[in-house]
Amino acid sequence: NGNLVAVRAEGNAAGHNENQIRCYNCREVGHFSRDCTVSPRRRDAAYLQTQLLIAQKEEAGIQLQAEEYDLMAAAADLDEIEEVNANCILMGNLQQASSSGTQTDSTPVYDTDGSAE
C-alpha cells in the first residue's frame, strides 16, 4: 500500500501538464512512499517539541520559514491520514457488529432472568 497524493492540475499557459504523484514521507513529487529513500520522520519528544514551537510562532503571527511550513504541512497530512484510517476501522467494526447482531430466525431471545422478549 503505497500512500500517495495525486496533485491535479489541467496545465498552465505554457502547456505543461502538472498531474504528478506526491510522496507522503518526503512530500517530493514523482514517486510513491513505498519507493521513498527518505526515512519517515520520527514522532518522538523532540519532534513534538519542535511542532509546539512552530505552532506558537504561527499563533504569534511570526512568519514561518519554508522548512517550518513544510514540517507543519507534513504533520497535518499525517494526522489526516491517521484520522481517515481510524474512521475506516471504526466503520468496519460497526458494519461487522451490525451484521453479526442481526438475527434471521424467530427464536425468542431470553434475558438473564429467564423472561422471553
Wavefront OBJ file of the C-alpha trace (Angstrom):
o trace
v 0.000 0.000 0.000
v 1.960 2.969 -1.261
v 0.391 6.111 0.083
v 0.205 8.835 -2.494
v -1.338 12.177 -3.148
v -2.326 12.967 -6.715
v -1.648 16.587 -7.490
v -4.172 17.549 -10.157
v -3.768 20.484 -12.477
v -5.066 20.935 -16.008
v -1.945 22.563 -17.361
v -0.551 26.031 -17.377
v -0.223 28.670 -20.087
v 2.963 27.046 -21.400
v 1.049 23.792 -21.945
v 2.801 21.781 -19.231
v 0.600 19.238 -17.514
v 1.410 19.014 -13.814
v -0.549 15.860 -12.876
v 2.002 14.154 -10.674
v 2.223 11.900 -7.654
v 3.469 13.290 -4.324
v 5.096 11.102 -1.652
v 3.651 11.280 1.877
v 7.043 10.641 3.502
v 9.149 13.396 1.978
v 6.494 15.494 0.158
v 8.518 15.231 -3.072
v 6.797 14.805 -6.434
v 7.243 11.793 -8.699
v 7.341 8.669 -6.529
v 5.258 6.551 -4.144
v 6.015 6.454 -0.429
v 6.906 2.752 -0.698
v 9.690 3.746 -3.136
v 10.900 6.653 -0.993
v 14.534 6.569 0.091
v 13.993 9.184 2.815
v 13.178 7.629 6.180
v 9.899 8.846 7.709
v 10.160 11.454 10.444
v 10.105 10.133 13.979
v 7.343 11.433 16.198
v 9.281 11.486 19.451
v 9.549 14.143 22.183
v 11.972 16.311 20.172
v 9.655 16.208 17.154
v 6.649 17.171 19.259
v 8.587 19.998 20.932
v 9.587 21.338 17.507
v 5.946 21.154 16.383
v 4.880 23.060 19.505
v 7.448 25.825 18.944
v 6.434 26.190 15.295
v 2.742 26.323 16.248
v 3.489 29.002 18.858
v 5.382 31.065 16.262
v 2.482 30.725 13.839
v -0.045 31.710 16.518
v 2.037 34.765 17.461
v 1.946 35.925 13.843
v 5.632 35.293 13.165
v 6.182 34.265 9.554
v 7.383 30.672 9.271
v 10.425 29.668 7.258
v 9.835 27.313 4.320
v 11.217 24.311 6.235
v 8.960 25.003 9.222
v 5.937 25.392 6.961
v 6.730 22.076 5.218
v 7.080 20.354 8.595
v 3.663 21.652 9.698
v 2.076 20.603 6.378
v 3.563 17.098 6.621
v 2.316 16.754 10.207
v -1.176 17.848 9.149
v -1.146 15.271 6.340
v -0.086 12.515 8.762
v -2.825 13.494 11.204
v -5.391 13.463 8.396
v -4.221 10.023 7.223
v -4.428 8.661 10.774
v -7.938 10.110 11.159
v -9.098 8.548 7.877
v -7.590 5.187 8.871
v -9.298 5.357 12.282
v -12.632 6.187 10.626
v -12.260 3.250 8.216
v -11.517 0.876 11.091
v -14.496 2.223 13.049
v -16.830 1.820 10.059
v -15.605 -1.743 9.513
v -16.181 -2.590 13.164
v -19.664 -1.050 13.088
v -20.597 -2.967 9.936
v -19.306 -6.204 11.415
v -21.178 -5.613 14.678
v -24.428 -4.735 12.909
v -24.269 -7.778 10.618
v -23.314 -10.198 13.407
v -26.074 -8.820 15.639
v -28.780 -9.471 13.047
v -30.999 -12.381 13.946
v -32.520 -14.157 10.960
v -34.773 -16.660 12.740
v -37.705 -16.043 15.067
v -36.262 -17.833 18.111
v -37.102 -15.872 21.269
v -34.266 -14.032 22.995
v -34.085 -14.552 26.757
v -32.730 -12.166 29.379
v -30.679 -13.439 32.299
v -33.824 -13.626 34.459
v -35.410 -16.110 32.024
v -38.140 -13.890 30.582
v -38.683 -14.026 26.827
v -38.721 -10.923 24.640
l 1 2 3 4 5 6 7 8 9 10 11 12 13 14 15 16 17 18 19 20 21 22 23 24 25 26 27 28 29 30 31 32 33 34 35 36 37 38 39 40 41 42 43 44 45 46 47 48 49 50 51 52 53 54 55 56 57 58 59 60 61 62 63 64 65 66 67 68 69 70 71 72 73 74 75 76 77 78 79 80 81 82 83 84 85 86 87 88 89 90 91 92 93 94 95 96 97 98 99 100 101 102 103 104 105 106 107 108 109 110 111 112 113 114 115 116 117
